[in-house]
Amino acid sequence: MPAVTTILRHPAFLSAFRFVAHLEAVSWTGLLAGMFLERVLVRYTELGDRLVFAFGSVHGGLVIVYVALAIGVGMGRGWRPVTWALALAATVPPFATLAFDAWARRTGRYALRDAAASASD
């Protein structure tokens, strides 16, 4: 299992997680724009439908990738259950993955931790 732990702790794995978190927020923008056109500016309902379909599909895929990467990053970085819950809950509200990323970076949740330090928290 040490090889798996080494991969999960690799800086590129964390970079991929952060990149997908930002892409997920961009997909929210397209999805919300499509919903606005579809529901509010009814003149553009057809365009809104297309945007919702396109961005909704992309967004769904990015959420799945984000969750998978969050599990890996959490395992590699020794996250506590509260951090796991916040990372996973960030997929629900629009742009919350950006807020989680900023919070995790600011509070040191992305730092590598020893197994002993994780156990003592």
Contacts in CASP RR format, 6 or more apart in sequence:
PFRMAT RR
TARGET T0000
AUTHOR 0000-0000-0000
METHOD contacts of the structure
MODEL  1
MPAVTTILRHPAFLSAFRFVAHLEAVSWTGLLAGMFLERVLVRYTELGDR
LVFAFGSVHGGLVIVYVALAIGVGMGRGWRPVTWALALAATVPPFATLAF
DAWARRTGRYALRDAAASASD
5 75 0 8 1.000
5 76 0 8 1.000
7 13 0 8 1.000
8 72 0 8 1.000
8 73 0 8 1.000
8 74 0 8 1.000
8 75 0 8 1.000
8 76 0 8 1.000
9 76 0 8 1.000
9 77 0 8 1.000
9 112 0 8 1.000
13 69 0 8 1.000
13 72 0 8 1.000
13 73 0 8 1.000
13 76 0 8 1.000
14 73 0 8 1.000
14 77 0 8 1.000
14 110 0 8 1.000
16 69 0 8 1.000
17 66 0 8 1.000
17 69 0 8 1.000
17 70 0 8 1.000
17 72 0 8 1.000
17 73 0 8 1.000
18 101 0 8 1.000
20 62 0 8 1.000
20 65 0 8 1.000
20 66 0 8 1.000
20 69 0 8 1.000
21 66 0 8 1.000
21 90 0 8 1.000
21 97 0 8 1.000
21 98 0 8 1.000
21 100 0 8 1.000
21 101 0 8 1.000
22 97 0 8 1.000
22 98 0 8 1.000
22 101 0 8 1.000
23 62 0 8 1.000
24 59 0 8 1.000
24 62 0 8 1.000
24 63 0 8 1.000
24 66 0 8 1.000
24 91 0 8 1.000
24 97 0 8 1.000
25 94 0 8 1.000
25 95 0 8 1.000
25 97 0 8 1.000
25 98 0 8 1.000
27 55 0 8 1.000
27 56 0 8 1.000
27 58 0 8 1.000
27 59 0 8 1.000
27 60 0 8 1.000
27 62 0 8 1.000
28 59 0 8 1.000
28 94 0 8 1.000
28 95 0 8 1.000
30 51 0 8 1.000
30 55 0 8 1.000
31 51 0 8 1.000
31 52 0 8 1.000
31 55 0 8 1.000
31 56 0 8 1.000
31 59 0 8 1.000
32 94 0 8 1.000
33 48 0 8 1.000
33 51 0 8 1.000
33 55 0 8 1.000
34 47 0 8 1.000
34 48 0 8 1.000
34 51 0 8 1.000
34 52 0 8 1.000
34 55 0 8 1.000
35 48 0 8 1.000
35 52 0 8 1.000
37 44 0 8 1.000
37 45 0 8 1.000
37 47 0 8 1.000
37 48 0 8 1.000
37 51 0 8 1.000
38 44 0 8 1.000
38 45 0 8 1.000
38 48 0 8 1.000
38 49 0 8 1.000
38 51 0 8 1.000
38 52 0 8 1.000
63 91 0 8 1.000
66 91 0 8 1.000
66 97 0 8 1.000
67 88 0 8 1.000
67 91 0 8 1.000
70 84 0 8 1.000
70 87 0 8 1.000
70 88 0 8 1.000
73 79 0 8 1.000
73 87 0 8 1.000
73 110 0 8 1.000
74 83 0 8 1.000
74 84 0 8 1.000
74 87 0 8 1.000
76 112 0 8 1.000
77 109 0 8 1.000
77 110 0 8 1.000
77 111 0 8 1.000
77 112 0 8 1.000
77 113 0 8 1.000
78 113 0 8 1.000
78 118 0 8 1.000
79 87 0 8 1.000
79 109 0 8 1.000
80 118 0 8 1.000
80 121 0 8 1.000
83 104 0 8 1.000
83 109 0 8 1.000
86 100 0 8 1.000
86 103 0 8 1.000
87 100 0 8 1.000
87 104 0 8 1.000
89 96 0 8 1.000
90 96 0 8 1.000
90 97 0 8 1.000
90 99 0 8 1.000
90 100 0 8 1.000
91 97 0 8 1.000
103 109 0 8 1.000
104 110 0 8 1.000
END
